Structures are given as structure tokens and as C-alpha cells.
């Protein structure tokens, strides 16, 4: 199943909460205040993107979607406090 990183900068608290809740409700794991890791089938991901687009203000907010391949997942690094991830065995902390 494809792995996506969803990163956002949403200026309004109400819209930000809606997007956050939507990501959580769709199985996203919050790894930072405005960063979610998601494993979704392509159709579900496309529906999620459409729903997020209907929530945000396109002139003020930004949402970025990164699709990561299996090879890339093994190269994820982080520093500082450990983060629970979708697949700890493919992600390591330095």
C-alpha cells in the first residue's frame, strides 16, 4: 500500500483542526504538529486530497503530499524525541 507524508501550514485553527481530524480518521499517524504519515490505497488517498482541498483556503493555506517508495522509507532519519510511526522496522532514529 502506498505511503504518504502529508505536511500542512494552515492559518486558521478551525480549518487546521478539520484537516487534522480528517487525517486521523483516515488512519494517519501524527509524527509532528503538522505532519502525518499515511498508508492509503490510491483511491482513498485521492478522495482524502479532494476533501482536504474543500476545507483549506487556497490563498492562505498550504498542504504538501509526498509519496515515498519502499526504498525511501528505509532511509528516513530523525533526531530528538522518538516518534511512533506506521512501521518502526523501516524507520530508524539517530
Beta strands, then each sheet from edge to edge (+ up, - down):
strand 1: 3-9
strand 2: 29-32
strand 3: 35-39
strand 4: 62-68
sheet 1: 2+ 3- 1+ 4-
end
